[in-house]
Amino acid sequence: MLFWILIPESERGKGLGTHVMEHIIAVADLRGVPMKLSPSDTFGGDLDRLHAFYRRLGFVTNTQRGEIGAPRESMVRAPRVGLGR
């Protein structure tokens, strides 16, 4: 379980976050593991930009509900096994 991926503001927009996420996604795909996450503006990120970033990586809005009724994580991505990622 990974809690935070933080790219320093001075390094944003250079592809570092994409590179890190593509590696994590490749491992999850190889293992057949779904991914769940909730973008946050806690460290100065822009939520609209973060949601668009994760959508480009194959994440979709989580429509499943947790025990209390709200989604536990706001975005999910099913593993893409055997797609050569």
C-alpha positions as CSV (number, residue, x, y, z in Angstrom):
1,M,0.0,0.0,0.0
2,L,1.3,3.4,-1.0
3,F,-0.1,6.5,0.7
4,W,1.5,9.5,-1.1
5,I,3.3,10.3,-4.3
6,L,4.5,13.9,-4.1
7,I,6.3,15.6,-7.0
8,P,7.9,18.9,-5.9
9,E,6.2,21.9,-7.5
10,S,9.3,22.9,-9.4
11,E,9.4,19.4,-11.0
12,R,5.8,19.2,-12.0
13,G,4.9,19.0,-15.7
14,K,8.2,17.3,-16.7
15,G,6.9,13.8,-16.9
16,L,8.3,12.5,-13.6
17,G,4.9,11.7,-12.1
18,T,3.9,9.9,-15.4
19,H,7.1,7.8,-15.3
20,V,6.5,6.8,-11.6
21,M,2.8,6.0,-12.2
22,E,3.5,4.0,-15.4
23,H,6.0,1.8,-13.5
24,I,3.6,1.3,-10.6
25,I,0.7,0.5,-13.1
26,A,2.9,-2.0,-15.0
27,V,3.7,-3.9,-11.7
28,A,0.0,-3.9,-10.7
29,D,-1.0,-5.1,-14.2
30,L,1.5,-8.0,-14.1
31,R,0.2,-9.0,-10.7
32,G,-3.5,-8.6,-11.7
33,V,-4.0,-6.1,-8.9
34,P,-6.7,-3.3,-9.2
35,M,-5.6,0.2,-8.2
36,K,-7.5,2.7,-6.1
37,L,-6.6,6.3,-5.3
38,S,-7.9,9.6,-4.2
39,P,-6.2,12.7,-5.7
40,S,-5.5,15.4,-3.1
41,D,-4.7,19.0,-3.1
42,T,-3.1,18.7,0.4
43,F,0.4,19.5,-0.9
44,G,-0.6,22.2,-3.5
45,G,-1.7,20.0,-6.4
46,D,-4.7,21.1,-8.6
47,L,-7.5,18.6,-8.2
48,D,-8.9,19.1,-11.8
49,R,-5.4,18.6,-13.2
50,L,-4.8,15.5,-11.0
51,H,-8.1,13.9,-12.0
52,A,-7.2,14.5,-15.7
53,F,-3.8,13.0,-15.2
54,Y,-5.1,9.9,-13.6
55,R,-7.9,9.5,-16.3
56,R,-5.1,9.6,-18.9
57,L,-3.5,6.6,-17.1
58,G,-6.8,4.6,-17.2
59,F,-8.4,5.5,-13.9
60,V,-12.1,6.1,-13.7
61,T,-14.5,7.5,-11.1
62,N,-15.2,5.0,-8.4
63,T,-19.0,4.3,-8.3
64,Q,-18.8,1.5,-5.7
65,R,-19.8,2.5,-2.2
66,G,-18.1,1.8,1.1
67,E,-19.7,0.7,4.3
68,I,-21.0,4.2,5.1
69,G,-22.2,4.9,1.6
70,A,-19.5,7.1,0.2
71,P,-16.7,5.8,-2.1
72,R,-13.6,4.9,-0.1
73,E,-11.3,6.0,-2.9
74,S,-12.5,8.4,-5.6
75,M,-10.8,6.7,-8.6
76,V,-10.1,3.1,-9.6
77,R,-8.3,1.2,-12.3
78,A,-8.8,-2.4,-13.2
79,P,-5.6,-4.4,-14.1
80,R,-4.9,-4.9,-17.8
81,V,-3.4,-8.3,-17.7
82,G,-1.6,-9.5,-20.9
83,L,-1.8,-6.1,-22.7
84,G,2.0,-5.8,-22.9
85,R,2.2,-2.7,-20.7
